[in-house]
Amino acid sequence: MASDFVSVIQPGGVKREDRPGERTLPVLPVRDTVLFPHAVLPLTVGRESSIQLINSLGEEKSIVVVAQRDARIDTPQPGDLYTYGALATIHKVVKMPNQSLFVFTEGTERVKVGNFTQTEPFMTASVEAVPEIMPAKGPALEALQRNVLTQFQQIVTASATLSDELQTIAMNIDDAGRLADFIASSLPFLSTADKQELLETGDVTARLERLNKHLAKELEVQQLRNKIQSEVQDQVQQSQRDYYLREQMKAIQKELGEQDEGQKDIEELRQKIEAAGMPEETKKEALKELSRLQRMSPMAADYSLTRNYIEWLAVLPWAKSSGSAVDIAKAREVLDADHYDLKKVKDRILDYLAVRRLKPDMKGPILCFVGPPGVGKTSLGRSIAKALDREFRRISLGGMHDEAELRGHRRTYIGALPGQIIQNLRRAGTNDPVFMLDEIDKLGRDFRGDPSSALLEILDPEQNNTFRDNYLDQPFDLSKVLFICTANQLDPIPAPLLDRMEIIDLTGYTEEEKTHIAFRYLIPRQIKENGITEENIDFPREAVSYIVRHYTREAGVRKLEQLIGTVCRKQARRIAEGKTEKLVITKEIVQEFLGGIKVRVDTEIAERTKRAGVAVGLAWTPAGGDVLFIEANKMKGKGGFTMTGQIGEVMQESMQAALTWVRSNASKVGLDEEFTSNVDIHIHVPAGAIPKDGPSAGVTMATALVSLMTDRPVHPLTAMTGEITLSGNVLPVGGIKEKFLAAKRAGVTTVILPADNRQNVEEDLMPEQTDGVSIHYASRIEDVLRIALPQSLAEERKDEAVREEVLQHAEA
C-alpha cells in the first residue's frame, strides 16, 4: 500500500522514523464521518470546492480526510476542522447524474494537520504522521485485546444491522492497533466526537481501553433494550391472546344462546332505569349514557366512571315515597314518650304535622331548633321521623367548609361523588325522609366555597324542587324532604339562610325537670348500657337531686347522663369484683364515686353577698343561662374609676352609665353629692379569663355601686337583669327564660326583671318552673334598689339570719 512516509514505534516503545519530515497535501473536509487507517470508506462529494479537489488530482491519488467540528457548516474554513485526520488513497471516482462524485477511499495512517497553505479553490495543508505507540506484548495487552474482541462479537451477534462477517474479519486481525481501528470504524453507535477521540489516540493501550468502555456501555444498553422489547412483545402477545379468547367465548356463548357478563350488566342497568320512575328528561339522559357505555370497551379508561354515573341515576328514589299517612294521635304519643315537657315545641310540631296531613304536597317551612347543648334537639328530629314512619338521616354541618360536600363534585374530577344530600337520599331509599342538619350555626367558609350559600337552594321551598347536584347534573325534587336544622345560637347564621327557617327555641331545664328526666330516660338507659340491671342499683330521688344540684350547672342533661353513667360503671366494677349486693346510692356514695362537690349553688351566692358592693346578675350564653357576680370596691383616691374582668365595650358603657346615674342621684340614695371626690372606685366582674359583654348587667352594676357606697349588702339569694339608661329607666332584655332557669338552678329565691319582660315570663315559663321564686318587675332603677337592698336595720338582721340558715343547711 503506497505511502509517502511511514512512522512506526517498535515493540518496547522505541520510535523509528523511515522518512521524517512533512508534506503538503490537499484536505477534504467531511461531515459526520471519521476515516480510520486501513479502512475503506465510500464518500459522496458534492461541494464545488471538493469536486475541484478530486478533479485536480493526477497520478498522485493521496489526500487528507478530516472531519468537520460542526456538520451544519457548508463552507468550512481551517478553524472549523479537527486537527487530526487520516491520510487516504483514492481508488475509484464515479460521476453521479446530479454532478456529484462518488469516491472510494482507503485510509493509510493517522496524520496531524499543520499550517494551511491554500484555502481556494480547495484547501491544502502541511501534514505529519502521528506516531503509533505500540506497547510490549504481554498478558495485559492480550487480555485487553481479547476482551474488546469478545464484546464486539456479542454486539454483532445481537445486532440486526451489523453483518456477521465483521466477526470473522476481526478475529483474523492480530495487530492490536489495527484491531482497534477496525472495530471503531465498524460501530455505528459511536458519535463523531467519540470516533475522533479514538483517531487522535496514538497509544494503542489507551485506545483499546477507551474502546472497551464504549463497547461495555453499548452492550449494557443493548441488553436492556432487548429486555424491554421482550417484555413489550410478551404483553402484546398476551393482549392478542386475551382478545382471541374473548372473541371465541363470545362466539361460543352466542351459539349456546347465553349472554356474557357485560351484556347482562347492561340489561340490568336498563331495567333499573325503567323502574326508577325518573323524569323523562333524566331518563333520556340515562339511556343515552347507557348506549354510550354499551359501545365502550370494559378496559376503557372512563368505562367505570360512566357506569358509576348510570348506577347513581338508577338507584335514586325518584318516585319512591314512604307512603304512610300522618297520624296526629300517634305523633303526640311518640313525642310525649320520648321527651319530657317542651310543650310549646311539641305543639308547634303537631301543628306542622296536622297541616302536612291535610295538604300532603305542602312546601316547608323549614324547622330550626335553637337551644343550648343537651336539651334534646337532635332526638326531637328522630322522634318526628318515628312519628311519621319515615327514614331519619342526620348530616353534621359543623366545620364544613367545602360547598362540594353538599352539592357534590363535577364528573370531570377524579373520584367525584354526589354531595351529602344525594348520598343520604340513596341510603334512605325514599324521596321523603327526615333530614336533620345538625350544627348549622357552625358552618365555615374558605376558598373552596360557602356551604351556607348552597343551603339557600336546599332549604328554600320555592327552589328545592329542582335541586341540581354537580355530579348528577340533573334536577331532583327535594320538596318532599322534611328538613330540620339545629343550632346553639342564631348570630352566626347568615340572614338570608335564617330567613328561610322557622325558629323554635328550646331552653334549659330546672332542677325538678332534670330529676324527672333522669328517672324517666337517663337512668334506665345507663343501667342498660353498662350491663347491670335495676336489681343491682337503686337511685333514690334525694341522690339524683343531689347530683343535679351539686355536680351540674348546665342547661341540658348531657353532663347529668355522663355522671349517672359513671355511677353505673362503678357498680358494674363492684359486681365484677364479686360484690353482688344491691347498691343504694346515697350522698356519701355520690361523693365517693364522683368526688367532692363541684357546684356550690345557693351557698356561693349567700357567702359572696355578705359584704356590701356585691350583686348577682343574670347572663345569657350559647350553652344556656348563668349567674354573673358584679363586685365593687372603693379606696382613698381622687375620683378614679377602674373596670376589669375582660369586659366588652357595651358592658363598659353600662358601668359608666350606672356610675353617672348614681352620682347624679346621690341625694336620693342617701349619699353625699361629692362622695367620689376622695375615693377611687373599682368594679370587677370575676372569671376574668372569660370574655363578657352586653347591656343586661346595667341594673346589677348600679345596685352594686349603691350597695358599696351605702354599706348595705344586697338581699341574699337575689339576682337581677336589665339595661339601665342615664335617666334611670330599666329597659327590657332578651333570654329571659334561660336567665330565670339559671337563677333557679343557682338557688336564687328572688328575681328582679324589667317590667317590659313580664309578657316573656307569662308566655315562656310554666307555673311549676316559677314555683319557689319571687319575681319582681321594675321600670326604674329606684324600684330595683328598693327590692334588692335592705331598707332598715331589721331587714339587715333578717338577711343575716337567712344567710346563716342557708350555710348551716348546706353543711348539714
Secondary structure by P-SEA (a helix, b strand, c coil): ccccbbbbbcccbbbbbcccbbbbbbbbbbccccccccbbbbbbbccaaaaaaaaacccccbbbbbbbcccccccccccccccccccccccccccccccbbbbbbbbcbbbbbccccccccbbbbbbbbbbbbcccccaaaaaaaaaaaaaaaaaaaaccccccaaaaaaaacccaaaaaaaaaaacccccaaaaaaaaacccaaaaaaaaaaaaaaaaaaaaaaaaaaaaaaaaaaaaaaaaaaaaaaaaaaaaaccccaaaaaaaaaaaaaaaccccaaaaaaaaaaaaaaaaccccccaaaaaaaaaaaaaaccccccccccccaaaaaaaaaaacccaaaaaaaaaaaaaaaaacccccccbbbbbccccccaaaaaaaaaaaacbbbbbbbcccccccccccccccccccccccaaaaaaaaacccccbbbbccccccccccccccccccccccccccccccccccccbbbbccccbbbbbbcccccccaaaaaabbbbbbbbbcaaaaaaaaacccaaaaaaaaccccccccccaaaaaaaacccccccccaaaaaaaaaaaaaaaaaaaaccccbbbbcaaaaaaaccccccccaaaaaaaacccccccccccccccbbbbbbbbbbccccbbbbbcccccaaaaaaaaaaaaaaaaacccccccccccccbbbbbbbcccccccccccaaaaaaaaaaaaaacccccccccbbbbbcccbbbbbbcaaaaaaaaaaaacccbbbbcccaaaaaaccccccccccbbbbbbccaaaaaaacccccaaaaaaaaaaaaaaaaaaac
